[in-house]
Amino acid sequence: MTKSVNETGVDAAPAVESELETTAAEVKRGPVRIALGVLKTARPRQWAKNVLVFVAPFTAAQITNGGVLVDALIAFVAFSLVASSVYLINDAIDVEADRAHPTKRNRPIAAGVVPVPLAYAAAVLFFAVGLGLSFLASPQLAIVLGVYEAVQLGYCFGLKHQPVVDLSIVSSGFLMRAMAGGVAAGILLSQWFLLVTAFGSLFMVAGKRYAEIMLFERTGAKIRASLKKYSASYLRFVWATAAAILIMSYSLWAFTLREGAHGSIWPMISMVPFVIAVLRYAVDVDGGTAGEPEEIVLKDRVLQVLGVFWVATLAVTFYL
């Protein structure tokens, strides 16, 4: 191959290659592509978890109240933005580890689509907008979001490698979502409601970790470093204990609801689909196939039917 030589007699091939690489990088990081990369890193699919903010208004028989519903919607949007800021920071911190991972290397930051500094800047923007929006509903909501961000940043910057602590932090995220809906609308949260949310969250999180351990033992697939400090038997103990406390707490809550509903039988009936749903979910956990909770719910038709029946019994309890 004939070399390209410029007027000074210097080989021009390296300069041409450098220009081509720069052009390729610019194409790879085009404005639209970067924007889509930031949106993907914000993980809008995970926003489905934030429907938990509507649980407190629903169980307080206030979801049909226009003002309460607006506050709950504000809490949903604000929590989604704040949670997305955490995802952006987490991926920016783990960029090197993700590049060595067979699937995570395709994430926008690891793939070089979204520059790390831009990810941090977007995270700050998401958090600022979410926090500012929360004040439209309640200052208490802003406090919950601030605590959530602080706890999750602790998780991102090292606590995720601490056994037990990592389980507690992830499950606390679900609890704070439920609390956000209550404080946004000024609703007093029942102790049983909080217990059900807390141990329901722990049940799902421990189940997911257990599934990852089982997948590792069967296939040798790479797992997160913190999971190497757990055994399958320990995680099985955690999710089984959480499931037992979850069912007991919900049953006691149902008894309390019956007293407040003038002896209505519907709170008691709601225990049937709830317990069956927990046991059904436990089948996936025990089989080591429990991935993301939202994916299981979307794929399991039986769980969906049980969920609809459960919500219907509560709707009759609170609104009829």
C-alpha positions, 0 to 999 in steps of 0.5 A: 500500500502506498503511503500518503505524504504531505508537502513537507514529506511527512507521512500523513496516514496517522493524521488521517486515521486520527481525524477518522477516529475523531469523526467516529467518536463525534458520530457516536456521541451525537446530541440525539444519541447522547440524549437517548443514552442519558434517558436510557441510563435514567432507566424509565422502566424502573419508574414502575416501582414508584407506583408505590407512592399511590398505595398510602392514598389508596389505603386511606380511601383518599385516592379519589380526592383531587388534591390528594391525587395531584400530590401523589402524582407530584410525588411519583414524578419527583421520586422518578427523577430523584431515583434516575439521578441515582442510576446515573451516578451508579453507572458513572461510578461502575463504568470500568467494571461495567466495561468488563461485564459481558452485558453491562458493557452495552450500557450508554456510559460504559459504551462511551455514548454518554461521557462520565462528566455529563452523567454526573451533571445530568444526575445533579439536574435530575435531583434538583428538578425532582427536589424542587418539584417535591415542594409543590406537594409538601416539604416533608416529601422533600425530606424523604427524597433527600434521605433517599438520595443520601442513603442510595449514594452511600450504597453507590459509593461502597455500602453495596459491598457490605453484606446485610447493609446492601439488602437493607438499603435496597429494601428501604428504597421501596419503603421510602416510596410508600412513605413518600405518597403518604407525606406528600398528601399529609396522610398518617401512615399505619404502623401495619402498613409500614411493616407490610411495606418494609418486609414485603420489600425485604422479601423481594430483594432477598429473593432476587439475590437468592436467584442470582446465587442459584444462577451462579451455582448452576451456570457459573455466571458472574455475580456482584462482589457483595453476593460472594459474601452470602450463601444460598442458605442464608438468603433463603433464610432471609426471604423466608423470614421476611415472607412470614413476617409479611403475611403476619403483618398483613393479617394483623392489618386486615383485622385492623381494617375490619374494625375500621370498616364496621365489621366488613368481611372484605378485609378478611377476604383480601387476605386470601389473594394476598397470601396466595400471591406471596406463596406464588412469588415464592415459587419463583424465588425458590426456583432461582428464577426471581429476577426483577420484581416488575418483570416477574409480575408482568410475566406471571398471569396468575400473579396478575389475576391475584393482584387484581382480585386483591386490589378489588377487595381493598377497593370494596373495603375502602370505597363502598 
